[in-house]
């Protein structure tokens, strides 16, 4: 009876803690400075210049020199399987598998078929995603983007959900298979093109600061932050955790949506954030939540300048 009550109490505390954390994430935070002065605990903040994009990793982990381009990656492929060095490749060696058939290509074909069907029935659909441009080659490089008319920051998946409903009267919520397949196809139209999110735009820069605060904020039963595993200021980065190596977060957004070979499905960046939240024992939020949008802006800023890979595989 005692053990049953104790486990019940622990479960209740975990649920309450998770709910409070979800509320905290949903509320976001005003600025990094304000967060550092708040009552919550944070992993020490890294000094990151967001205008440098993925090249800011040179002062962060220094590993960008090993994964900066395909030629450099190929020069270090002997590190694959080496626990001391593989993490320095930032898993970018997996992107070299793009030319080989993997599960992501089947999802890509489904996304292309769905996109063509929607566009034929509703000609304005593509133009909605491209902000007036029906040719979507390169469109994904500029997401997330700020729209002054709606005073909102749109991720690609968020825009697909909006355009499907506004133009086609179809519900395609973020995180749904239909939305993710469409996102994968649109992203593939920018394959090999560098990410170019406008971090100089004030609303995006503010979202970046909020996202940075969330990235370094500790939460959950383990009292972890995203930065616990992905910052050189902790002893975790570069270590093996549950069979995986924690790496730098730079250029992380470039391969999403990505095919997860371990799960046999395609997941978006925000779905990955939700999965990490569960692993930290934090109640995950729904894809499209403002806090997740802020985190996506932050991670995309750290990916600026790095070429998109679609479909990616991990």
PyMOL commands that set and color helices and strands:
alter all, ss='L'
color gray80, all
select helices_A, chain A and resi 2-27+32-36+50-58+64-67+70-75+77-79+86-89+92-99+103-121+124-129+139-142+156-168+177-188+202-216+226-230+252-255+269-279+290-301
alter helices_A, ss='H'
color red, helices_A
select strands_A, chain A and resi 145-147+152-154+240-241+244-245+258-260+265-267+312-313
alter strands_A, ss='S'
color yellow, strands_A
deselect
rebuild
show_as cartoon
